[in-house]
Amino acid sequence: MEVSKKPILLVLLLFSGYFAFEVLSEGVTKEEAKQLRDEVREMFYHAFDGYMKHAFPRDELKPLSCGGEDTLGGYALTLIDSLDTLALLGDQERFSASVEWIGKNLRFDINKTVSIFETTIRILGGLLSAHLLASDYNTGMRIPSYDDELLRLAEDLGRRMLPAFDTPTGIPFGSVNLLLGVDENESKITSTAGGGTLTLEFGVLSRLTYDPIFEQVTKNAVRGLWSRRSRINLVGAHIDVFSGEWTQKDAGIGTSIDSFYEYLLKAYLLFGDEEYLFIFQEAYRAAMHYLYNDPWYVEVNMNSAALVWPLFNSLQAFWPGLQVLAGDIEPAIKTHAAFFSVWKRYGFTPEGFNLATFNVQQGQKSYPLRPELIESTYWLYKATRNPSFLDAGRDILASLQYGARCTCGYCHISDVEFHQQEDHMESFFLAETVKYLWLLFDLAAGPNNLVETGPYKYIFSTEGHLLPATPQISLVTEHCSYIGAYCRSGNPRQETYPSHISKDSRDRNQSESYTVLDSPDFLPHANLQRSHFSGLMKGYCPGLTHGQRFGISYFTSDTNIENEPASSTQTSLILNSTIIVVSDPITVSPDSEVNKDPGILQDLEDDPNQELKEDPRVPQLDDDTAEESNEERVKE
């Protein structure tokens, strides 16, 4: 019997903890890995305590002068961004106190114009991740007094950002005023990353609030960008959200574009929406064909593929980690080695490194504590258990401790050649940089944390926030018949915040308010509106148990799993998967040799980088996404 006629994810146990090394790498024993993990923990608290003492409730810490500054909206940005790191470290006391303070004091009805991109990935993502941790006792971070305060704040913030999507292309403005909407003089130019890196947070918000509008507008934004791709499936860096014309046609995987690719794959992994997978496969194939100059990546004209910039910029360093999630390990290892060689040369990665001169690009000498190289190091070690990635992590930690540590926190490096410190510490240092370092060494020491040993599989947002693949979030189509989140109605709920776009421009879009769309992609019903339940259910369908909502248990003790419908079996399989290899969609039967023969997994343990397709026991995959001839690639 087949599990399902729908495409299913191929489970590959690259992420399992079966590799046991007493000596993890040259000079790094298991005991030293624990010491490095503890050193990273101390690093976090040096910066977090410095922020709380000298900057809170302002947005960010000035670590040299021990002061604070408002950089985004003036609403305790660093605290919100740090919430799930506190949870990951198991700090129940500070996590609970922080959640309580935010629930009582944070408000978004303020006359502030904020970045849609930064507010989404830092504030909205931070609130949603912390809500999911604080509301579920299975995470070990349940707060007894918590009453969905962060979710209500997240919904309020999401609605205040909706007017930014009121454009003819569906691609949002770059900024919005939280009180007044979009100013009529707001720039119509936005980056591809800014318009295409919103799907995870808004999608989770839709599934937690049972209002599809958030997911729909961000999906429309992705469609708006992808529909304007070039004939060779490349996208540019900046676009006019009204005309749809590209104003900067440089295509790359770094600055202004990077997380567009990231969220295509991660939106598929979290939500199971195959449209995102299709777009990712096409976009990834084009990137590897036109941008990959082994082992580096260059920037080219999106239409002609003519070389524009032979430049490594630090934001590209996320790419090997994304390739791990896509199952394309070999090029990820080579590219990571190239990127890390730049770090070794300077002690940090500069914002720009010229591949023609092999020197720091003028005007791009800074290192603002970025996490991307560390993120990829973590994912590659997790996938391969190659001890060289532990060595890389140790070197990175030493550089940060020696060059970036300062009086009250960690400083930006304004010049990587001379290690000059700058009085600024971005919130992502605590949300991502420290988090990935800690996860790397905890994994080596014997993991005991939410991500590795907790009840759920997590997708990391581009800001490093933990988004769990629970049934409520990931399996809406399987559960919609009994979740009860939507009811048939002829009167869809309509709710909007004002936009100050001129009447003429609003006419061009033929839309003056946002309504719940008739047929959201993740539900089969038309004419839907949010249901309201009283009492303990708080909006959830009566009959939906905690186990069904969070995927802890699907079957009662007297239920025979073999008699369950296919969708339930599929649900259980997906929730227990550990890494997903993206290829053309396939169907895996319970009778498949993958499920019956543990030798396949043992082979992977012996050689994690082997080609699966060579094993006749494994379903054949289409490798077109990852394999293009070297002769056809862009030359430096």
C-alpha positions, 0 to 999 in steps of 0.5 A: 500500500502506498503512503500517499499519491501525493509527492512525499519527502525522501528521508535521509538520515544525514542528520542523525546522531549515530557518529560517535567520535571520542576525538572529534578533530585534531586537538578537539576532544569531546570534553573540549567541545563541551568547554567550547560550548560553555564558552559560547554560552558565556559569550551570549550572556556577556552580550545579553547582560550588557544589553539588558543593563545598558541599552534595554528597552532601546533596540540595540546595544552600543558595546564600546560606550555601554549605551543604547540606540534605536535602530528599527522601531524603538521596541526592544529589538534585541530582546525580542530577537533573543527570546528563542536563544534564551529558550534554546539555552534552557534559561527558563527564568529569563525567557519567562521574564522577557516574555512577560515584559513584552506582553505587558509593555510592547505596542505597535500603534506608534508613528514609526516607519519601519522596514518590512523585511527587517521587522518581519524577520526580526520582530514578527519572527521573534514573537512567533517563535517565542509564542510557540515555545511559551505556549507548548509544554512539550518544549520544556519552556511552557509559561503557566501564566502565558495567555497568547500575548505574543501571538496577539502582538504578532497579529497586530504587527502583521496587520499593520504591515499589510498596506505595504502589499497594496501594489499592482505587482503584489510585491510590497513596498520596502517600508510602512508606517505602523500607525499611518500605513504607506506614505505617498512619497514612499520609494517604489523600489525594493530589493528581491530579498525584501519582497521575497523573504516574508513567507515563513513568518507570515505563513506561520502567522496565518496558520496560528491566527486562522486568517489566510490573508498573511500567507496569501499576500506574501505568496503573491509577492513571490509570484510577482518576483518570479513572474518577472524573472529573465528568460534564463530564470535569474532575478535581479537585485532591485525592482519597481513594485508598481511597474515591475521593471528591474532597476538593478539587473545584477543577479547573484546569491548575495546582497539584496537577493540571498534569502529569496532563494532560502525562503523558496526552499524553506517555505516548501519544507515547512508548509509542504507547498509544492509551488515553492519547491518548483520555483526553487528547483528552477531558480537553483538550477539557474544559479548553479549554471550561471552564477557558480564559478567553482568554488565561488559565486559571481554576479552576472547580468540577469538577462545575458549572464554576462559577468558583472562582479567577480565578488564574494560578499559575506551574505553569500556564505549562507549558501552552503547551508542551504545546499545541505538542506537541498541535499547538494553536499559536494559543492557546499563543501568546496564553497565553504572551504573557499569562503572560510579561507577568506576568514582565515586570512583576515580573522573575519569575512569582509563585506566584499572580497574581490575575486579578481585581485584576491583582496578586500573590496574597497569600501567593503572592509567591515564585518558586522558580526554576521552569522552566515559562515557559522550557519553553514559550518553548523549545517555541514558538520551536522550533515557530514560529521567531518571534524574539519568543521569543528576546527573551523568553528573553533577558529571563528570563536577565537576570532570573535573573542580576540577581535570583537569582544569589547566592554559591554558586548561584541563590536562590529569590525569596521576594517578586517585588515586592521581589526578596528572596532565599531560601537555597534552590535546588531541584534542578529548577533544574539539571534543567530551568530551565537546560536549557530556557534552554540548548536555546533559545539553542543552537537559535537559534545552530545546534543541536548537541546530543543533542536536536536532532541526536542519533540519537533523538527525545526526550520530556521528562519533567515534570522535564525528563529525556530519554527517547528514543523507541527501539524498545525503549521505544516500539515494544514491540508491533512488536518483541515477537515477537522481542525475547524479553523475555517467555517463556510460563510458568505461574509468573509471577515474584512479588516485593514489598516489605512494606507496613505498611498495616493488615490490614483495609485490605489486605482491602478491596483483596483484594491482599497482593502484587504479581504480574506481571499475566497480560495486560499491555496492551503485550504480546499474550501471557498468563502471562508472566515475565521471561527471564534470559539469560547471557553478553553478552546480559544479559537481552536476546533473542539475535538482537536487534541493537544497531540493532534495540534502538535503532533506528539501522538496521533493514535490511541493505544488501541488503534492499529496503525496499519488500518489508519488512512494514508494521510495519517501514516504520511503525517507520522513519517514526515514528522519523524524525518531528519533531513530532506533531500530536494529532488523531483517529487517521488512517492515512497511506499512503506514497502520500499527498500529504504524503509526495510533495509537498515543497511542503506542508513549504515552505508550513509554513516560509513560514507555520508557523501556517497551518491545515493543513486548508485545504490539500487535499493534507493529510488532514482532521483533526477540530478539535473538541479545540481549537475551542470557541465563545467564548460557551460558555467560562467568563467571568472 
